[in-house]
Structure formats: C-alpha cells, structure tokens
Amino acid sequence: METPVQTETPPPVDTGNSGWRAAWRRPTLLVAAVVLALVVAQWVDTRMQVGSLQQELARRLADGDSVAKEGRTLARQSQETLAALQAKVAVLEAKLAETQSQAVALEAMYQDISSTRDERLLAEVEQAVVIAMQQLQFAGNVEAALIALQGAEARLARSVQPQFLPVRKLLARDIERLKGTPGANISGLSLKIESVVAATDSLPLAYEQRPKADAARPASAAKPASVDYWRELGADLWREMRQLVRIERIDQGDPSLLSPNQSFFLRENLKLRLLNARLALLQRDGKIFREEIRQAREHLDRYFDSQAKPVQAAQATLKALAATDVSFDLPGLAETLTAVRNFKFARERAPAAQPARPAK
C-alpha cells in the first residue's frame, strides 16, 4: 500500500530574483558564461600580446632604422673606399705594366750582357789556346804554354757555368799532358845559343895568340949599399934581352893564318852553324841539332884560341848543348782549339735561332 508523500509548499519568493536564479541554474547559460569569460580573457591576453608585439616591433623598427642608417653610412664609406682602392689599383696596374716592361728590358739587357761576357770569355780562352799552340810549335816553350792554358782554365772556373765543363775537361787534360812532358827547356837552350852567337865577334882566333907576359918584378923599397951596381945593371940588360925572343909551346900544331876577310867569314860561318842549330832546336830535329853543334865545336877548337876564357866558356856551353836531347814530341792542342771554336760558334748561333718572347 503506497504511503502518500506529503509535500510542503515553498514559501513565496520574489519573481525577479527567482527568474535570474532559474536562468543561472540552466547549463546552457553557464556554458555560455564560461565561454564568454574565456573569450574575454583570451581577448585581453591577445590585446596584451599584441601591445607587447607592437612595442617590440616599434623597438626593432627603431633599431632597424638605426642599423639601416649605419649601413647606409658604411655603404657610402665603402663606396668611397672602393673608389679610392680602384684608383690605387689603376695606379698599381700602370706601375705594374711599367715594371713588367722594365723587367723585360732588363732581362733583354742581361741576356745581351751575359752573352757578351760569355763571348768575351770564350774569345780569351781561344786566344790563350792559340798562344799555347804557338809556344809549343815555334818555340817549344812548355812553361809558357802551361801558363796560358792554366790561365784559360782558371777564367772558365771563375765563371761557374756548367756549359763550359767540356772545355774545362779538355784544358785540364792538356795541362796534365804538358806537365808530364819530359822535354828540354827550348827557350833556355835558345838563349844559350844566342849567348854564343853574340860572343862570336869577340872571340880571339888561334893565330892571334900572344905569349903570356912575365909577372912584374916587385921593386924593392931601398937597395942595400953593398949591392954591386954593375951586377944589377947586367941583370936588367939580360931581362931586356929575354923580352926580344920567347919560345912557348902551342897545343895546336899549326894554327891557321887567316886574312881579315877570312876571319870575318869564319865568324859568320860559325854564327850560321849556331843559327841552324837553333832552328833545328825549334823544329825539335835532334839529328841536325847535334850535327850543327858538333861542327861549331870543331870550328872553335881549330880556329879559336882555346886558352882564352871566352872561348872556353863558349866551348862549355856548346858541350852542354850537345848533351841535351831535343828530339821529343809535344802534345798538340788542335782538338782543344777546335772544341772551343765550335762551342763559341754554337753560342753565337743560339741567340739568332731563339724566337722572340711575347710581351706580357
């Protein structure tokens, strides 16, 4: 059996307030109110963010304006600097072009000077080799030839250029060959022959030989009173008589008596013998040299006074010359001279065949 529910009657309320209360009790209104509050809060927050963004943007725009001004200032300064640098670069390019032209001119001048110096050096070396050849061929002077070749080799060594090495090797080989030559001193032998030739005119002949004079008797300071006057007078007369006739031994049995003209031709013939010996010496013909010296010695022994000191000196000189071997072969320098001339000719042709360098 259902129990009846007793309901109480609410007290009467105000109609206006009850309407609002009833409205707030509705979920839709609550949601709308909440959404409105959120929208307002979002709007306020957005307004605040926009304001801050506007302030930040204004600040950054101000900073950007200052940076732009600085940039324009720097750009203007950079343009001015660039213009100045371009002007300097133009000046430097002009100077560079001038320097390049000067460098080309200096290089050409250096090449000319270098080639001229090398040509002069080669000409000096060639002349030295020619002098050495002349000394060997015409005078047989090994020492003079050595001096000429050593001087040429020293000049090439001072140049310190590798292209001269083949010529230096040839010169060094010739120097060693000349040092090993056991030949006689041709110039010294020639001077000895010249000394005998020069003394020929003053050599005394054999038939002109005079007996030696007696030594002078020393005079006494004072004669004693006891000396017999007549005895002394007789001794003086005897001495005077002895001076009239003298008998001396002559080693050569029959000295040739020659007239003045024959004496002149005798001396000239002796000179010719000696000059022929000198010519054979220069030609290094030992057979003719020894024969001419032998005949010259025979002329001295037969026709000249062997007791005179000049004749004895000439005989000693000719004896020493006769004992000297002059028949030796000297090394030739034709190969070295040909190499130097070929090298010189090749260097003279090189500048003409070389093409001109293009200007930069």
C-alpha positions in Angstrom: 0.0 0.0 0.0 1.6 3.2 -1.1 2.2 5.8 1.5 1.1 9.2 0.4 4.1 11.7 0.2 3.4 14.9 1.8 4.8 17.9 0.1 5.5 21.1 1.7 4.6 24.3 0.0 7.6 26.5 -0.6 7.4 30.0 0.7 6.7 32.5 -1.8 9.8 34.3 -3.4 10.4 37.4 -5.4 9.6 36.8 -9.1 12.6 38.9 -10.5 15.2 37.2 -8.4 13.7 33.8 -9.0 14.0 34.4 -12.7 17.7 35.1 -12.6 18.3 32.2 -10.3 16.4 29.9 -12.6 18.3 31.2 -15.6 21.7 30.5 -13.8 20.6 27.1 -13.0 20.5 26.3 -16.7 23.6 24.6 -18.1 23.4 26.5 -21.3 23.7 29.8 -19.7 26.6 28.5 -17.5 28.5 27.3 -20.5 27.8 30.5 -22.4 29.0 32.5 -19.4 32.1 30.4 -19.1 32.8 30.7 -22.8 32.3 34.4 -22.7 34.7 34.7 -19.8 37.2 32.7 -21.6 36.8 34.7 -24.7 37.2 37.9 -22.8 40.3 36.6 -21.1 41.7 35.4 -24.4 40.8 38.8 -25.9 42.5 40.6 -23.1 45.6 38.4 -23.3 45.7 38.8 -27.1 45.4 42.5 -26.7 48.3 42.5 -24.2 50.4 40.3 -26.5 49.6 42.5 -29.5 50.6 45.5 -27.5 53.8 43.9 -26.4 54.4 42.8 -30.0 53.7 46.3 -31.2 56.1 47.7 -28.7 58.8 45.1 -29.7 58.1 45.8 -33.3 58.4 49.5 -32.8 61.7 49.0 -30.9 63.0 46.7 -33.5 61.9 49.1 -36.3 63.8 51.8 -34.5 66.8 49.6 -34.1 66.5 48.6 -37.8 66.3 52.3 -38.8 69.5 53.0 -36.8 71.2 49.9 -38.3 70.0 51.0 -41.8 71.4 54.4 -41.2 74.7 52.9 -40.1 74.6 50.5 -43.1 74.0 53.4 -45.4 76.8 55.3 -43.8 79.1 52.2 -44.0 78.0 51.6 -47.6 78.8 55.2 -48.5 82.2 54.9 -46.8 82.7 51.5 -48.6 81.9 53.1 -51.9 84.3 55.9 -51.2 87.0 53.4 -50.1 86.2 51.3 -53.1 86.6 54.3 -55.4 89.9 55.1 -53.7 91.1 51.5 -54.0 90.1 51.4 -57.6 92.1 54.5 -58.3 95.1 52.9 -56.4 94.6 49.7 -58.3 94.6 51.6 -61.6 97.9 53.3 -60.5 99.3 50.0 -59.4 98.3 48.4 -62.7 100.0 51.2 -64.6 103.1 50.8 -62.4 103.0 47.0 -62.8 102.8 47.4 -66.6 105.7 49.8 -66.4 107.6 47.4 -64.1 106.9 44.5 -66.5 108.2 46.5 -69.4 111.3 47.4 -67.4 111.8 43.8 -66.4 111.6 42.7 -70.0 114.1 45.4 -71.0 116.4 44.4 -68.1 116.1 40.7 -69.0 117.0 41.5 -72.6 119.9 43.7 -71.4 121.0 40.9 -69.0 120.9 38.4 -71.8 122.9 40.7 -74.0 125.5 41.4 -71.3 125.6 37.7 -70.4 126.1 36.7 -74.0 128.7 39.4 -74.5 130.6 38.3 -71.3 130.5 34.7 -72.4 131.6 35.6 -75.9 134.5 37.6 -74.5 135.4 34.8 -72.1 135.4 32.3 -75.0 137.5 34.7 -77.1 140.0 35.0 -74.3 140.2 31.2 -73.9 140.6 30.7 -77.6 143.4 33.3 -77.7 145.1 31.6 -74.8 144.9 28.2 -76.6 146.3 29.8 -79.7 149.2 31.3 -77.8 149.9 27.9 -76.1 150.0 26.3 -79.6 152.4 28.9 -80.9 154.7 28.5 -77.9 154.7 24.7 -78.5 155.1 24.8 -82.2 157.5 27.6 -82.8 159.4 27.9 -79.5 158.8 24.6 -77.8 158.2 26.5 -74.6 156.3 24.2 -72.4 156.2 26.5 -69.4 154.7 29.4 -71.4 152.1 27.0 -72.9 151.3 25.7 -69.4 150.8 29.3 -68.1 148.5 30.2 -71.0 146.4 27.0 -70.5 146.2 27.3 -66.7 145.1 30.9 -67.1 142.3 29.9 -69.5 141.1 27.1 -67.2 141.1 29.5 -64.2 139.0 32.0 -66.1 136.5 29.3 -67.0 136.4 28.1 -63.4 135.6 31.6 -62.1 132.6 31.9 -64.5 130.9 28.9 -62.6 128.9 27.9 -65.7 128.2 24.2 -66.3 128.1 24.6 -70.1 131.9 25.3 -70.0 132.6 21.9 -68.3 133.6 20.1 -71.6 136.1 22.8 -72.5 137.5 22.8 -69.0 138.0 19.0 -69.2 139.9 19.3 -72.4 142.1 22.1 -70.9 142.7 20.0 -67.8 143.8 17.1 -69.9 146.2 19.2 -72.0 147.6 20.7 -68.8 148.3 17.2 -67.4 149.9 16.1 -70.7 152.2 19.1 -70.7 153.2 18.6 -67.1 154.1 15.1 -68.0 156.3 16.1 -71.0 160.0 15.3 -70.3 161.2 17.7 -72.9 164.0 20.2 -72.6 163.6 23.9 -72.0 163.6 25.2 -75.5 163.7 28.8 -74.6 166.6 28.3 -72.2 168.6 26.4 -74.8 167.8 29.0 -77.4 169.2 31.7 -75.1 172.4 29.8 -74.6 172.9 29.5 -78.4 172.2 33.3 -78.6 174.8 34.0 -76.0 177.4 32.1 -78.0 176.3 33.9 -81.2 176.6 37.2 -79.5 180.1 36.4 -78.2 181.4 35.1 -81.6 182.7 38.5 -82.8 184.8 39.0 -79.7 186.4 35.5 -79.5 190.2 35.6 -80.2 191.5 33.5 -83.0 194.3 30.9 -82.6 196.9 32.7 -84.7 196.3 35.8 -82.7 197.5 34.1 -79.6 200.2 36.0 -77.6 202.6 34.6 -75.1 201.9 35.3 -71.5 203.8 38.2 -70.1 206.1 37.6 -67.1 205.0 38.8 -63.8 206.2 42.2 -62.9 209.1 42.0 -60.5 208.4 44.0 -57.4 210.6 46.9 -56.9 212.4 47.0 -53.7 211.8 49.9 -51.4 215.5 50.5 -50.8 218.7 48.9 -52.1 221.4 48.0 -49.7 224.7 49.9 -50.2 226.6 46.6 -50.6 224.8 45.7 -53.9 227.1 45.7 -56.9 225.8 48.4 -59.2 227.3 46.8 -62.3 225.9 43.4 -61.4 222.4 44.8 -61.2 222.8 46.6 -64.4 223.8 43.4 -66.2 220.8 41.6 -64.8 218.5 44.3 -66.1 220.1 44.1 -69.6 219.6 40.4 -69.6 216.0 40.7 -68.8 215.5 43.1 -71.6 217.2 40.8 -74.0 214.9 37.9 -72.9 211.9 40.0 -73.9 213.1 40.1 -77.5 212.7 36.3 -78.2 210.3 33.9 -76.5 209.8 30.2 -77.1 206.4 28.8 -75.9 204.5 25.5 -76.5 201.4 25.8 -78.6 198.9 22.9 -78.2 197.6 23.2 -81.7 200.2 22.2 -84.2 199.6 24.6 -87.0 197.2 27.4 -86.3 195.5 28.6 -89.5 196.7 32.0 -90.6 193.7 33.9 -91.9 193.3 37.2 -93.5 190.9 39.8 -92.1 188.3 38.9 -94.7 188.7 35.2 -94.0 188.4 35.9 -90.3 185.1 37.8 -90.9 183.7 34.9 -92.9 184.9 32.4 -90.4 182.9 34.1 -87.6 179.9 34.4 -89.9 180.0 30.7 -90.7 180.2 29.9 -87.0 177.1 32.1 -86.5 175.3 30.3 -89.3 176.1 27.0 -87.7 174.7 28.1 -84.4 171.6 29.6 -86.0 171.0 26.4 -87.9 171.3 24.6 -84.6 168.7 26.9 -83.1 166.4 26.3 -86.0 166.7 22.6 -85.6 166.1 23.0 -81.9 162.8 24.8 -82.6 161.9 22.1 -85.1 162.9 19.5 -82.5 165.2 17.8 -85.0 167.8 16.2 -82.7 170.0 14.9 -85.5 170.6 18.2 -87.3 170.9 20.0 -83.9 173.7 17.7 -82.7 175.5 17.9 -86.1 175.5 21.7 -86.2 176.7 21.9 -82.6 179.5 19.4 -83.4 180.7 21.4 -86.3 180.5 24.6 -84.3 182.7 23.0 -81.6 185.2 21.9 -84.3 185.4 25.5 -85.6 186.1 26.7 -82.0 188.7 24.1 -81.4 190.5 24.6 -84.7 190.4 28.3 -85.4 190.0 30.0 -82.0 192.3 30.4 -79.0 191.4 27.6 -76.6 193.4 29.3 -73.8 191.1 32.4 -73.8 188.4 32.3 -71.2 185.6 33.5 -73.6 186.4 30.6 -75.9 186.5 28.2 -73.0 183.0 29.4 -71.9 181.6 29.0 -75.4 183.1 25.5 -75.7 181.5 24.6 -72.3 178.1 25.9 -73.5 178.2 24.0 -76.7 179.3 20.9 -74.9 176.3 21.1 -72.6 174.0 21.8 -75.6 175.4 18.7 -77.4 174.5 16.5 -74.5 170.9 17.7 -74.5 168.2 15.6 -76.2 165.8 17.8 -78.1 164.1 15.2 -80.2 160.8 14.9 -78.3 157.2 15.2 -79.4 155.0 17.8 -77.7 151.2 17.2 -77.3 149.0 19.0 -79.8 146.2 21.4 -78.8 144.3 21.2 -82.1 141.4 19.2 -80.5 141.0 21.7 -77.7 141.1 24.7 -80.1 138.5 23.1 -82.4 136.2 22.4 -79.4 136.5 26.0 -78.1 135.7 27.4 -81.6 132.8 25.0 -82.1 131.4 26.0 -78.7 131.8 29.6 -79.5 130.1 29.3 -82.9 127.2 27.4 -81.3 126.7 30.1 -78.7 126.8 32.8 -81.5 124.1 31.0 -83.5 121.9 30.3 -80.4 120.5 33.9 -79.9 119.7 34.2 -83.7 117.7 31.0 -83.7 115.9 31.7 -80.5 112.4 33.1 -81.1 111.4 36.5 -79.6 109.5 36.3 -76.3 105.9 37.7 -76.4 105.4 40.7 -74.2 103.2 40.2 -71.2 
